[in-house]
């Protein structure tokens, strides 16, 4: 006899739920777009019961997170990132630039140019999902991105040490903010790093370039 451990929800139920999620997220993003940092702080308090004047982590907080993780876990993170980095380097090497003179004076070609800046969201509301840091921050660095910013939610009321440790190798500007909503605010509109009343400024303009 066939016994079903789990059955799919009715299409009508999933459609209604998807629509509700879409409407909720759209409203939150629009609120962040309109009210800027004020909305980000409110959402952080609402979803995570967490708030602070500056969401960027200090060097002391980063060092404390690394110490809390412990050397064994750091070794595991380094090993995982070494594998990701190695394959990313192989992929990058496969993307060769091309230049050819098809006729006298006619030169055609293409170049692989990295974007100037990326924003990486590392989920971790229920559990720190370190692979998101490996697959976004490490690969961005291999690609040659000059400015890398990371965003991750707090875990149990404070920055998640494991996520901080996973983000750290790329030396991004760290953030502990609410979910992915604030990442959109940070990347698209500017939050915390630059004042909201300076729309002509982009938050990435103030990030230091990645250094080895």
N, C-alpha and C positions, 0 to 999 in steps of 0.2 A: 504494500500500500504506500502511495506517495504521501509524504507529510511535508507541508510547506512551513519552513521556519519563518519566512517573511514574505508577504505579498505586496505587490505594488499598490500604491494609493490610486484611487479613481482619478481619471484624467481631469474631471471637473474640479476635484479637490486640489490637485497640484496646480492647475491653471489659476485658481483663485489665490492660492498661497503665493505663487510666483508674482502675480499682479500686486499683491499686498506688499511683498518685499520690494518690488520695483518702485512702487509709489513711496514707500517709507524712505528708501535710500535716496531717491530723487529729491524728496523734501529736505533731507538732511544736507545734501550737497548744496542745494539752493540756499539754505540757511547759512551755511559756511561761506558761500560766495558773497552773500549780502552783508553779513555781519562780521566776517573775518575772524580775527583772533578771539573775540568775545564768544562767538559760537563754538570755537574749538575748545575753549576752557569749559564752557557749559556742558558740551558733549563728553568731555573727559570726566567731569564730575558725575554726569548722568549714567554713563556706561561703566566706568571703572572706579567710581568713588575715589578719584585721584585728581589732583591739580597741583600746579606749582607755577611760579611766576615765569620761569624760563624752562622750557621742556628739554633743552639741550643738556646732556650729561656733562658733568665736570670731569676733569682728569682724575680727581680723587674717587669719584663714583665708578669710573671705568676700572681703576686699579682695584677697588674694593670688590667689584664684580668678578674680576679675573681671579682674585684670591679666594673668593667664595666658591668658584667652580672647582678649583683644585687642579693639580698638575696632571693627574691621570686623565681627567676629562679634557683638559687642554691638549694633551697629546692626541686624544681621539679626534678632536676638532681639527688639529693640524694635519693628521693623517687624511681625514675626509677631504679637507680643502686641497691637499696636495694632489689627490686623485682628480678632483674637479679642475684644478689649475692645469694639470698636465694635459688632460683631454682638450681643455679650452685652448691651450697653446697649439695643440695639433690642429684644431679647427681653424684657429687664426692663421696658421701657416698655410693652410689650404686656400685661403682667400687672397690670391695673388693679384697684384696690380698688373694692368695690361697697357701697353703703348705700342702702336705699330704705325708705320708710314705706309698707307695703302696705295698712295700715288705720290709722286714728287710734290712735297710741300703739304700733303694732306696727312695729318697725324690724328689717329683715333685711339681711344683707350678708356680705361676706367680706373678709379682709385677706390680703395676701401678706407674710408675715413671714419673714425669713431665719433659718436656724438660728444658734445662738450660736457654734458652733465646728465646724471640719472638719479632718480629717486627710487630707493628699494624699500618695499614694505615687507617686514618679517612678522608674520602672524604669531600670536602667542597668548591670546586671551585665556584659553583653557590649558594649553600645553605649549611650551616653547618649541616652535618648528624650525629647528636650526638649518635644515636643508634649504630653506628659502634664502638664508643669508649666504650659504655656500654657492647656490646657483645664480644669485643675482649680484652680490657684491664682488665675489671672486672673479666671476666672468666679466663683469664690467671693468675690473682692474686689468685683466688680461687684454681686453679689447683696447685699452689705452684711454679710457674715459678720464678726463682731467678732474672732474668734480663728482664725488659720490656722496649722496646723503641717504641715511637710513632712518626708517620710522618703524617703531614697534610699540605695541601696547604694554602697559605695566602688567606685571604678573604678581598677584596677591599683594597689590598696593605699592609695588616698588619696581624699579627696572629689573627685568629678568636677567640674572647673571649669565646664564648660558647663552642667551641671545646676544648680550653685549660681547661676550667672548668670541662668538662666531662672527660678529660684525667687525671686530677690532682689527683684523689683519689688513683691511683695506683703508684704514685710517679715515673713515668718513666723519662727517659731523653727526653726532648721535642725537637721536630724539626719543623721548618716551611719551607717546601721545595716544589718543584714543583711536583704535582701529585704523582702517585705511582711509577714513574720511578726511582726517587731518593731512594725510599725505597729498591728497588732491589739492587741499588748501595750500600746502607748502610748495608743491611743485608748480601748480598752475597759477596761483594767485599771490603767494608770498605770505608767510606766517612766522611770527616770533623773531626770525632772524632779521627781517626788515619790517619797518612799521607798515601797517595796513594803509596808512594815509599817504603812501608813496607808491601809487600803482605803476609808475614808470620804472620802478626798480623790480628786479626779479630776485627771488631769494638765492638762487644759485650764484648771483653776481658776488655775493659776500663769502662764498665758501672758498677756503684755501685749496689750491690744487693738491691732488694726491701726491704724496712723497713716498719714496721707498723707505 
